[in-house]
Amino acid sequence: MTPLLADMGIPMIMLELPAMAILFVPVVLLESFVVNRSLGIGFSKAGSGLFLANLASTILGFPLAWIVMLGVELASGAAFMGVTHFFPAIEHVCFNSPILRIASVPFVAAWVPGDEAWQILIAAAVLLIPTFYISVWIERRICVWVWASEVSDTTSAVGKAVRKANVVSYVFLYAILVFYVVYQSVAHGSK
């Protein structure tokens, strides 16, 4: 392997899609519980609609969020290159400052330029933000269609229930990330 390929970074979509596949069923069950409590349509009816909605948001929504963040990364990288062209000393300061390295991770969340665990975890957390908004947008549309005969004020009530369910499921996903960080720090701290 050439040194160039060894330094190409990590496309986060390759790490997060398998994690989303593993967490798919728990997320659907959790969201079904929340939607059933909000709309009273029954757990199985909520689950069938949310299964379809989450399948669509996983297959379409996360890749779309990743592409958006890749665009942010390319634009911020181009801006950084432009600034460092005129002020070369800035590049040295940025790459040698731990605070600036941490602050730059949200701008490289789609394709992390290294393999340090802290960068990957921050990037995963950052990628969940646009994924949340795109998921709510996709899932609301599908659930309005699926539950049209079940809910009287379909658009408003379903929109609120889907948003609430996604807030709960994304808190769950962030909690898993926090647990993983704590677990890794304890496991590596004891060695």
Helices and strands as residue ranges (DSSP letters): H 3-6, E 10-11, H 12-39, H 43-56, I 57-61, H 62-86, H 88-96, H 98-104, G 105-108, E 111-112, H 117-146, H 154-189
